[in-house]
């Protein structure tokens, strides 16, 4: 068999080793792969390393999912640091490298879970513009517009519309109050004007009455003086007439 065919067969077998290990291949494929592994040292070592990794992973007890990913991160980190049980055969060099990779992968996964949880608390947002990575953080209590809209919370536009509606109601109420105040002020001015006019008319009537009384008194006085003067003139004329001779008397002819 040429070397290229052997390499391609090994690549295909190593690609299917995980499925073979977990019993996911068809029976005929499993028999063919087992025959190849029995005669191929690299594929047999790869299968042994995968079995060591499977045995290592089978000792882990993944905690139940919870709302706090920090518990999962701590459990993974604790399991990654668990020492090998006493009496267990050491792994070969290839399997040891696989085990270290698995442990480092668990530690990195725990750190990544903790980092993602921190980013979720800080509402982190990442953007790549012009070849530059930009991270934005917000306080835990802050709400973004998209999150508010998806959760049914009021957006900025809705809040602005509500504020405009409230302001319009306040302006309408104040305008009605101002109009009512102006109407009351006009009524008070009208009432005060009527009262002032009434008082002015009363003063004018009183002044006219006083003047009329004065004129009446003066006219009465003048009438009395005119009557007295008339009486005196009559008396003077009578007295003067007594000194004149009587034309009807024959003795005076």
MOWOLIN-V291370 format. One line per field, one symbol per residue. ss: DSSP state (H for helix, E for strand, L for the rest). phi: phi as a letter, one per 20 degrees, with the letter a starting at -180 (. if undefined). burial: 1 if it has 24 or more other ideal C-beta (glycine too) atoms within 12 Angstrom, else 0. A space follows every 50 residues. Layout:
ss = ???
phi = ???
burial = ???
This chain:
ss = LLHHHHHHHHHHHHHHHHHHHLLLLLHHHHHHHHHHHHHLHHHHHHHHHH HHHHHHHHLLLLLLLLLLHHHHHHHHHHHHLLLLLLLLLLLLHHHHHHHH HHHHHHHHHHHHHHHHHHHHHLLLEEEEELLEEEEELLLLLLLLHHHHHH LLLLLHHHHHHHHHHHHHHHHHHHHHHHHHHHHHHHHHHHHHHHHHHHHH HHHHHHHHHHHHHHHHHHHHHHHHHHHHHHHHHHHHHHHHHHHLLLLLLH HHL
phi = .ffffffffffffffdfffffemdefgfffffffffffdcffffffffff ffffffffffdffffcfdffffffffffffefffgfneffffffffffff fffffffffffffffffffffelfcdbdcmmdecddccfgefceffffff enefefffffffffffffffffffffffffffffffffffffffffffff ffffffffffffffffffffffffffffffffffffffffffeefefeef fee
burial = 00000000110011011001100000000000100110010011011111 11100110000000000010011011101100000000001000100110 01100100110011000000000000000000000000000000000000 00000000000000000000000000000000000000000000000000 00000000000000000000000000000000000000000000000000 000
